[in-house]
């Protein structure tokens, strides 16, 4: 039979059609919310098993262009490679649902989420997860826990759950939380900031047309909106209550319609206890030395050596089973040492950060670069600066037109960074996710002033926390490129080991602790607060008290790392030969026409003469100069200020064309001179009107301070044109 379930959730309505489409899938729902329609399906291979220690789950979130009445962009008018947003959303859904599956689940399972109709104000990531979770809950797979998503914003100082997409643009942070009734399973958070610097008053009136860098009574500020730990915990507590209410509603509504579940066959192979006991008794010291090897390749070699030695001693044993036994003993040894002795495999204390070294501008032909090394994790982070035309063009499904991305972070993880012989190819979901995390950490604190920024992180060596090395290296690269960042930003990866009621929080985890631990928690920000966070929980949930402890331990680590970064920042030497220069200042908007000139003649002359690019905001009066060297930028600014500084709005002038008056040469510029007329009025006499003959330089004819008889020859825009009186 066909059914429709209507649910009224926090700030949104959802309608689920059951048994109406995709009947041959193990589970399927047709979700409608406003004008958004999403089809989610679940299919499982009941006959095949994967003989590996991982969950064979694949999630694909795909948007159809027709959902918004559009054709796919480009030459091929068919959806092809998923966009970054689709890949990142697939990853969010995967990370949220993966904890639901029991250990040993070995059947390949495919979850597909198709956006068939899209409302511009819909939160497709929240709806996509809700649809996928509902399809899984209603399927004949033996999983009966609901997972939902909630997005949280802070708009005009108020906490808002599930805001409209348009309202999110006014929020100071973006928090996405996925969880069940009882547990938080996945968290992503970003502090949002404005790209525009604010001009504030400091003991005097502010002239909005004065360059804030030149006015003693003003200061340009920009805040990253970093979120304090206590505020974040409070928001998470409120969001957890929303998740409890939503999941309770989902389960009560869906339970009567769930299919009869077939019994899952979990492939759980028992570890041979005899092998474990033998390894502990005869090779404990060898194993301790092996796990103290921090690099993955070194550790693998040590464990393989132990395995070969045991096989020599006990040739009748199965080597594959022995490998699992050694892994089990190794895991237990790592965890026990942490909980019982407060000492980690590499000898560090629980709160200790690995040694850090930083070098800047190691690439002389790049605009800026930083080599950030923390233990055996190393990131080469390279900065490239450009103008608005260098921005990445893209168009989201619900966008009205093409958008421009002016801040990009690209993360690359080649196989050699972990000693693997694998080809370098297109970025995978993990690489896209790590780059997006670093972008969220840095973007809100970076003052771009219209510049396009591209940061590329090449991971040269990895033993845990390469995404956070990208954040630290990214900040250093920005500063090595003379880009203003309102607060120093660093990142650190946290972990946890928990057995029963005991737990230990680990600072700056390495790969071994990520693999054998219970929590992967990345947090980035300033000393004041958090700008980005990502958490995946392997335990099935985490208590807020434990999370708060981890957040404050991460804050302590960030402060330590930032102090090291600030010390390194003092020694930065800019790549003057390659670093493009920029300048932003303001003029009275009424003078913009004079800067541009007739048919753009004046501005073209400035561009060609000083080799600069000029961007002008006619409404705000902001002028942005970008050039290859600082001399050209300074010359162009002096030229533009020369054009505007001697002009007086015509409505303030009592003179008329033909009047002859005596003036004083106030300022000489290369194209003429500004003359101060009686009454404090300024006019401009062009070089061509200084003499009947040719004039090579203005200074050959007049000097500043000279008295000069001039004639009012024209009023053009805001310019009083003068000629030499005869």
Secondary structure as UniProt FT lines:
FT   STRAND          3..9
FT   TURN            10..11
FT   STRAND          12..18
FT   TURN            23..24
FT   STRAND          27..33
FT   TURN            34..35
FT   STRAND          36..44
FT   STRAND          57..63
FT   HELIX           65..68
FT   HELIX           84..97
FT   HELIX           98..100
FT   TURN            103..104
FT   STRAND          109..117
FT   TURN            120..121
FT   HELIX           124..138
FT   STRAND          148..155
FT   TURN            156..157
FT   STRAND          158..161
FT   HELIX           165..168
FT   TURN            169..170
FT   STRAND          171..179
FT   STRAND          184..191
FT   STRAND          198..201
FT   TURN            208..209
FT   TURN            212..214
FT   TURN            216..217
FT   STRAND          218..221
FT   HELIX           229..254
FT   HELIX           255..257
FT   HELIX           273..291
FT   HELIX           296..313
FT   TURN            315..316
FT   HELIX           319..341
FT   TURN            345..346
FT   TURN            350..351
FT   STRAND          356..360
FT   TURN            364..365
FT   STRAND          368..374
FT   TURN            375..376
FT   STRAND          377..386
FT   HELIX           388..390
FT   STRAND          392..394
FT   TURN            397..398
FT   STRAND          403..405
FT   STRAND          407..412
FT   HELIX           415..418
FT   HELIX           429..443
FT   TURN            444..445
FT   STRAND          446..447
FT   TURN            449..450
FT   STRAND          452..461
FT   HELIX           466..480
FT   TURN            481..482
FT   STRAND          484..485
FT   STRAND          490..499
FT   TURN            500..501
FT   STRAND          502..507
FT   HELIX           511..516
FT   STRAND          519..525
FT   STRAND          530..537
FT   HELIX           544..569
FT   TURN            570..571
FT   TURN            576..578
FT   STRAND          581..586
FT   HELIX           589..591
FT   HELIX           592..596
FT   HELIX           598..600
FT   HELIX           601..610
FT   STRAND          612..617
FT   TURN            618..621
FT   STRAND          622..627
FT   HELIX           630..645
FT   HELIX           650..652
FT   TURN            657..658
FT   STRAND          660..669
FT   TURN            670..671
FT   STRAND          672..677
FT   TURN            678..680
FT   STRAND          681..686
FT   HELIX           687..689
FT   HELIX           698..700
FT   TURN            704..705
FT   STRAND          707..716
FT   TURN            717..718
FT   STRAND          719..724
//
